[in-house]
Amino acid sequence: MNKTELVAAIAEKAEISKKDAEKALAAFTATVADELKKGEKIALVGFGTFEVVERKAREGKNPQTGKKIKIAASKAPKFKAGKALKDSLN
């Protein structure tokens, strides 16, 4: 499912226009991104949790040359599915 299909599905389920659904989706994704940038955690009970994980600096190998390289520390977004979401899939 791509963004257009997601907007259409949201509009249908919420019985709103596609334009309003697109605004709602944009607001949701922007809010999640803003909060993660601040280092906050977003918990949607039953659905899941968005959080930031910190990856330590480490050594790696360049697969083309085999030379060792240093990989810098970084932050990455992480989503952990909630119990209700997991249960709905089985």
Secondary structure, 3 states (H helix, E strand, C coil): CCHHHHHHHHHHHHCCCHHHHHHHHHHHHHHHHHHHHCCCCEEECCCEEEEEEEECCEEEECCCCCCEEEECCEEEEEEEECHHHHHHHC
